[in-house]
Amino acid sequence: MGLILGVFGLGFMLIRNYDMRRKEFALLMATGYSASRISKYILTDQIIVLVWGIVTGTISAIFATIPSLKSSNSMSVNLMIIMVFAVFLTGIAILYLSVNKIKKTNLLLQLKKD
């Protein structure tokens, strides 16, 4: 449950990050970058954050639950891999949804206002 909430938090963080960097993206668009290229830039940046978040979270979780993993009734490794993969896929889906929402905003209009 915590992992899923974290992934949704990543989507909200992406939108907040976009709002903070809106002027930067508007300037990129004004200098010739297309909206799709800017979206790919944002998506690549956030996928790196997602992957490192999953890696550090998984390593921390494994170290925190070593006694439980050593017991005979522990969770199987296959189930843990499936869970991490599911979190990754959910994170990618949230990122794509967030980037598609970002594509709908008019960056050049924002730059004209500033």
Secondary structure, 3 states (H helix, E strand, C coil): CHHHHHHHHHHHHHHHHHHHCHHHHHHHHHCCCCHHHHHHHHHHHHHHHHHHHHHHHHHHHHHHCHHHHHCCCCCCHHHHHHHHHHHHHHHHHHHHHHHHHHHCCCHHHHHHHC
